[in-house]
Amino acid sequence: MFGGVFNKTFDLLEKTLDVSHVRHKALTSNIANAETPGYKAKDVNFETELKRQLGSVGAGVRVQRTHPGHIAVGKAGSLPIRAIDSPSGSAGLDGNSVNLETEMVRLAENTIRYEIAAKLMKRKFAGLMNAIKGGR
């Protein structure tokens, strides 16, 4: 994100949060539509999308530094995260493919992943703030 200020761990955490957020939206949409006739469950393949997003670091819109004192920016955007059809169970008589129990488990796993990444990101910023303040 900011060149030499942050290392690759920051990019990994940033993309983990991004992919987890989009997956959370897909899973909660599935849960909300568990009784909707004809609704097809959606999901985000976390590992595939994270690899794809990490490959996009440096891709996208280029930002030009207008002054040597400005912080170098490695990227200014990312690829759109793709949701895929992912039936969590066989479609019922009404054509709905959502299995509520499976979706709840996926949502819990995704929430834990997001919370861990957020806590690690917070620690990275705390370390940076500590360095800025001179260890006080």
Secondary structure, DSSP 8 states (H G I E B T S, - for coil): --TTSS-HHHHHHHHHHHHHHHHHHHHHHHHHTTTSTT---EE--HHHHHHHHHHTTT-SS----SSTTS---S-S-------EE--SS---TTS----HHHHHHHHHHHHHHHHHHHHHHHHHHHHHHHHHTT--
